[in-house]
Amino acid sequence: MGTLVLDIETASPFEEPPTNSNDTQYYELFAVSIAYADDLESAPETEVLFRRGGWEESYTIDLYQRMFEWCDERDVDRVLTYNGTWFDGKHLLNWASDIDATTNYDFLERTKALFKNHIDIALAAADEYSDELRDNQQILPDWKAYDLAGIDNDSIWYDNYEFPATYLSEIDESGVQGKHIGQVLGERYVANVTAGIEHTSVHRELTQLLEDYCRSDVADLIELYTVLGGPTLDGTYRRAPAEIDYDT
């Protein structure tokens, strides 16, 4: 039974989202991280797909096409995400709907099909480790879930990469976080691509950092799924993003 792991990274190049907002209008698709294994005992293969141009819709379409092409080449029976019900699946669905409104790519139906057997591991981890949830916290950060499960999920540290002294001066944490991609790194990467400076050492280093971070987001989720119960989770934590109606 083939298992696919999916995670997206977004940026907000036009307007910073309000605190705790999850409205798709504030986000643009920057990257898709994917992992796949034919069975739960096998080491997964991974891939990171980055946006290949500016923020025009044509480059979002290109990223969707490459994502679907990668998935279609594999025998996918279930899709795992960490918090994909609230974030990844929701935004992929909404962008697909917007694209289909003016094109004939049929991304909406393909996104629905991809998420038809979607298991949200964040929900399983929140139940398993409910004593670790703080007040008003619905899910645990993925790093915390990995730690509690005894899984060595790689952390990505800025000190391991070489950048000019002021290149990432907006970021004052030592470890790479998803919010950094949304606020700084995603826009920086796209600006480099649109400026045609992908060949520079700085951009190559940024690309490596982003690839390492994105792979870490998907590489160990099948193991976390297995530790938490594997296929026994499928019935309880099978979720479609709220906007998808499979009865229509």
C-alpha positions in Angstrom: 0.0 0.0 0.0 1.9 3.1 -1.3 2.1 6.0 1.1 2.7 9.6 0.0 3.7 12.4 2.3 2.9 16.0 1.2 4.0 19.3 2.7 3.8 22.8 1.1 5.7 26.0 1.9 4.2 29.4 1.2 5.2 33.0 1.1 3.3 36.2 1.5 4.8 38.6 -1.0 1.9 41.0 -1.3 0.4 41.3 2.1 1.5 39.9 5.5 -1.3 37.8 7.0 -2.9 38.9 10.2 -1.9 37.0 13.3 -3.3 33.5 13.3 -4.9 34.0 9.9 -5.2 31.0 7.6 -6.9 32.8 4.7 -5.6 31.7 1.4 -5.7 35.2 0.0 -2.5 36.1 1.9 -0.4 33.1 0.7 1.3 32.1 -2.5 2.6 28.6 -3.2 6.4 28.5 -3.0 7.4 24.8 -2.7 6.0 21.3 -2.5 7.9 18.6 -0.5 7.0 15.0 -1.2 8.0 11.6 0.1 6.9 8.2 -1.0 7.3 4.6 0.1 5.8 1.4 -1.4 5.5 0.0 2.1 5.9 1.3 5.6 9.2 -0.6 6.2 11.0 1.0 3.2 13.0 4.2 3.4 11.0 6.8 1.5 12.2 8.6 -1.6 11.9 12.4 -1.4 11.6 15.3 -3.7 11.4 19.1 -3.3 9.8 21.1 -6.0 10.4 24.9 -6.0 8.7 27.7 -7.8 10.5 28.3 -11.1 9.6 32.0 -11.6 7.8 35.0 -10.2 4.5 35.2 -8.4 2.4 35.1 -11.6 -0.2 32.3 -11.8 1.6 30.6 -14.6 4.3 29.5 -12.2 1.8 28.2 -9.7 0.3 26.2 -12.5 3.7 24.8 -13.4 4.3 23.8 -9.7 0.9 22.0 -9.6 1.7 20.2 -12.9 5.0 19.0 -11.6 3.5 17.9 -8.3 0.8 15.9 -10.0 3.3 14.4 -12.4 5.4 13.1 -9.5 2.4 11.7 -7.7 0.9 10.1 -10.8 4.1 8.1 -11.4 3.6 6.3 -8.1 1.0 3.9 -6.7 -0.5 6.1 -4.0 -3.0 4.6 -1.6 -2.9 7.1 1.3 -1.6 10.6 1.7 -0.1 11.8 5.0 0.3 15.4 6.1 1.1 17.1 9.4 -1.8 19.5 9.8 -2.8 19.3 6.2 -6.5 19.5 7.0 -6.0 23.1 8.2 -3.2 24.3 6.0 -1.7 22.3 3.1 -4.9 20.7 1.8 -7.0 23.8 2.3 -4.7 26.1 0.4 -4.0 23.6 -2.4 -7.7 23.2 -2.9 -8.4 26.9 -2.9 -5.6 27.8 -5.3 -6.7 24.9 -7.6 -10.3 26.4 -7.5 -9.0 29.8 -8.5 -6.9 28.4 -11.3 -9.8 26.3 -12.7 -12.0 29.4 -12.7 -10.1 30.8 -15.7 -8.4 27.7 -17.2 -9.2 24.1 -18.1 -6.5 22.3 -16.1 -9.0 20.6 -13.8 -6.7 21.0 -10.8 -9.6 21.1 -8.4 -10.8 17.5 -9.1 -7.2 16.3 -9.2 -6.6 17.9 -5.7 -9.7 16.3 -4.4 -8.6 12.9 -5.7 -5.2 13.3 -4.1 -6.7 14.0 -0.7 -9.4 11.4 -0.8 -7.6 9.1 1.5 -5.7 11.7 3.6 -4.6 11.0 7.1 -3.7 14.0 9.3 -0.9 12.9 11.6 -1.0 16.1 13.6 -4.4 15.0 14.9 -3.1 11.6 15.9 -0.1 13.1 17.7 -2.3 15.6 19.6 -4.4 12.7 20.9 -1.4 10.5 21.7 0.4 13.3 23.5 -2.5 15.3 24.8 -0.8 16.0 28.1 1.8 18.0 26.2 -0.7 20.5 24.8 -0.6 23.9 26.3 -3.7 26.0 26.9 -5.6 26.7 23.7 -3.1 24.6 21.7 -4.9 22.3 19.2 -1.9 20.4 17.8 1.8 20.0 18.7 4.6 21.4 16.6 5.9 18.6 14.5 9.4 18.8 16.1 7.8 18.1 19.5 5.8 15.2 18.2 9.0 13.7 16.7 10.8 14.2 20.0 8.1 12.6 22.0 8.0 9.6 19.6 11.8 9.2 19.9 12.4 10.0 16.2 15.5 11.9 15.2 14.1 14.4 12.8 16.8 16.7 11.4 16.8 20.3 12.6 18.3 22.8 10.1 20.6 25.4 11.5 21.7 28.6 9.8 25.2 28.3 11.1 25.7 25.3 8.9 25.4 27.4 5.7 27.5 30.3 4.4 25.8 33.6 3.7 27.1 37.2 3.7 26.9 38.7 7.1 23.8 40.8 6.4 22.0 38.5 3.9 19.5 37.1 6.4 19.7 39.8 9.0 15.8 39.9 9.3 16.0 36.5 11.0 17.2 36.3 14.6 16.6 32.6 15.4 19.4 30.1 15.0 17.2 27.3 13.5 15.2 27.4 10.3 11.4 27.6 10.8 8.5 27.5 8.4 7.6 31.1 9.2 11.0 32.2 8.0 10.2 30.8 4.5 6.9 32.6 4.6 8.3 36.0 5.7 11.8 36.1 4.1 13.3 33.0 2.5 10.6 32.2 -0.1 10.6 35.8 -1.4 14.4 35.9 -1.4 14.5 32.7 -3.5 12.0 33.9 -6.0 13.7 37.3 -6.3 16.9 35.5 -7.1 15.2 33.4 -9.8 13.5 36.3 -11.4 16.8 38.3 -11.4 18.5 35.4 -13.1 21.2 34.9 -10.4 20.6 31.2 -9.7 24.2 30.6 -10.5 25.6 32.6 -7.6 27.1 30.9 -4.5 24.6 32.7 -2.3 21.6 31.4 -4.2 23.0 27.9 -4.3 23.5 28.0 -0.6 20.0 29.3 0.0 18.7 26.5 -2.3 20.6 23.9 -0.3 19.2 25.2 3.0 15.7 25.2 1.7 16.0 21.7 0.2 17.3 20.4 3.5 14.5 22.0 5.5 11.8 20.9 3.1 13.0 17.3 3.0 13.1 17.2 6.8 9.4 18.1 6.8 8.5 14.9 5.0 11.3 12.4 5.4 10.2 11.0 8.8 6.5 11.4 8.7 5.9 7.8 7.7 7.9 6.7 10.7 5.9 8.9 13.0 2.7 7.5 11.4 4.0 4.0 12.1 5.0 4.8 15.7 1.6 6.3 16.4 -0.3 3.2 15.1 0.2 3.0 11.4 -2.9 1.8 9.4 -4.9 1.6 12.7 -5.0 5.4 12.5 -6.6 5.5 9.0 -10.2 5.3 10.1 -10.0 7.8 13.0 -7.8 10.4 11.4 -8.9 10.3 7.8 -9.7 13.9 7.0 -10.6 15.8 3.9 -9.8 19.6 4.0 -13.0 21.3 5.0 -13.8 22.8 1.7 -13.8 19.5 -0.2 -17.2 17.8 -0.6 -16.8 14.3 -1.9 -20.5 13.9 -2.3 -20.7 16.3 -5.3 
